[in-house]
Amino acid sequence: MLKRISFDVLLLVMVLYFPWWVAALGAFTGAFLFASYYEIFLFGVLFDIIYGVPSAMLHGLMGIIGATIFYFLGSLSRNYIRPVYK
């Protein structure tokens, strides 16, 4: 639990202070490392609130859409990779 909270704080710092691609890589890493990493959706909303442009395509929802894609890709890749090491 402490690892997950520490990673959430690290991802919050990434969203606030680093370029978008660093935060995206961190979000994918969290979805890969932790089962049911639902916090990624909160970080997607935060990303949209801070950096979303309402006049852009999809009306500033790229953080939510990206979080959903990263959540499913991380979960699928975790299921395919981790059973090999058991």
N, C-alpha and C positions, 0 to 999 in steps of 0.2 A: 504494500500500500504506500509506503514511503517513497519507493521508486516511482510509482505512478504520479504522486503529488509533485515530486521533484521534477519529473519530466513535464508536467503541466506548467509549472512555473517557468521552466526553460523555454517551452513553446510559447508562452505568453511574452517572454522577453524577445523571442524571435519575431513574433508578429508585430510587436511594437517598435523594435529598433533595427531589424535586419531587412534586407531586400525580400521581396515576395517569394523568390525562388528558394531562399534559405528556409523561410517559414513553411513553404510547401513540402520541402524535403523533410523537415522536422515532423510535419503532420503525417506524412506517409510512414515515416519511421515509427511514430506512435501507434498508428493503425496496424503496423506489422508486429510490433513488440507486445502490445497489450490486447488481450481479448476484450471484446465489447468496448472499444475505445470511443464512447459516445461524446467525449469532450471535444472531439474534432469538429462537431457541428457547432458548438459554442464558439470555438475559435474561427470557424467560417463566418458566423454572424458578426463577430467582432471585426474580422477582416473587412467584411462588407460595410460595416458602419464607419470604419476609419478610412478605407481606401476606395470604397465603391463609388462609381460614377453613375448617377441615375440616367444620364442621357446615353450611356453606352448600350451596346447590345445586351439583351437580357436584363436590363434595368438594374444593374448593380448587384446581381445575384451570383456572380462568379465565385464568391467565397463559399456559398452553400453548395453550389453545383460541384465545385472542386473538392470540397470536404466529403460529399457523398461519393464521388468517384474514388478518392483516396481511401475512404473507409472500405469500400467493396474490394478494391484492388489489393489493399493491405491484408484484408481478411482472406481473400482467395489465395494470395501468394503465401501467407502464413500456413494455410492448410496444406498447400502442396509441398512446401519446403520443410517444415518442422517434422512431419512424420518420418522423414528420412533419418533424422538424428535421434530418434527414440530407440 
